[in-house]
Amino acid sequence: MLNLHLVFGVPLHVAASFGHTESVKMILDCLTADQQIQLMSVQDCECDTAIQCAESEGCTDTVRILREYQQRAESLMREKYS
């Protein structure tokens, strides 16, 4: 099984922290909805999620993109299991 935290966690957090929305999209587009949800809950060494990293750096566009991906993934998962 792919360890999402090791493969994508650090790059997602770094991209989010620097406001690199296209990199964030590229990382998340490689994953299924359930993997996206899992990855967005991963915390870095400071116990921050990627959304929290983007928020703390004032990267509002990146926060918006991350929230959109999170909402879309959660919606897909609800549909899948309902």
C-alpha atoms as one frame of an Amber mdcrd trajectory, in Angstrom:
protein
   0.000   0.000   0.000   1.204   3.464  -0.886   2.189   5.533   2.136   0.582
   8.839   1.143   2.146  10.697   4.037   5.677   9.889   2.938   5.092  10.314
  -0.786   2.800  13.338  -0.928   2.525  14.826   2.574   5.600  16.984   2.655
   5.261  18.238  -0.961   1.597  19.147  -0.412   2.388  21.056   2.775   5.309
  22.896   1.155   3.302  23.779  -1.953   0.431  24.997   0.240   2.766  27.051
   2.437   4.222  28.858  -0.574   0.901  29.346  -2.328   1.772  27.123  -5.283
  -1.810  26.324  -6.259  -0.868  24.558  -9.496   1.454  22.217  -7.600  -1.274
  21.556  -5.040  -3.675  20.687  -7.865  -1.126  18.406  -9.545  -0.530  16.482
  -6.324  -4.224  16.077  -5.527  -5.170  15.201  -9.108  -2.939  12.109  -8.837
  -5.130  10.694  -6.081  -8.547   9.153  -5.650 -11.159  10.958  -3.544 -10.488
   8.806  -0.485  -6.739   9.347  -0.850  -7.291  13.109  -1.129  -9.291  13.098
   2.106  -6.618  11.032   3.825  -3.811  13.290   2.615  -5.587  16.490   3.610
  -5.812  15.226   7.183  -2.056  14.536   7.394  -0.255  16.824   9.816   3.291
  18.047   9.369   5.901  18.135  12.142   4.189  21.227  13.570   0.820  19.387
  13.633  -0.588  21.490  10.774  -2.587  20.219   7.826  -1.895  21.591   4.343
  -4.877  23.940   4.705  -3.517  25.245   7.999  -0.091  25.767   6.393  -1.648
  27.833   3.605  -3.795  29.797   6.065  -0.862  30.637   8.310   1.067  32.022
   5.328  -1.884  34.037   4.026  -2.191  32.020   0.807  -5.927  32.571   0.357
  -6.122  31.200  -3.196  -4.440  27.995  -2.087  -6.757  27.687   0.909  -9.736
  28.082  -1.432  -8.404  25.393  -3.804  -7.675  22.970  -0.962 -11.157  23.474
   0.501 -12.744  22.936  -2.943 -10.834  19.680  -3.411 -11.732  18.586   0.113
 -15.441  19.323  -0.368 -15.501  17.586  -3.766 -13.726  14.511  -2.395 -16.042
  14.315   0.623 -19.076  14.638  -1.652 -17.816  11.821  -3.894 -17.217   9.610
  -0.900 -20.705  10.281   0.471 -22.191   9.329  -2.894 -20.050   6.209  -3.063
 -21.165   4.934   0.334 -24.809   6.029   0.354
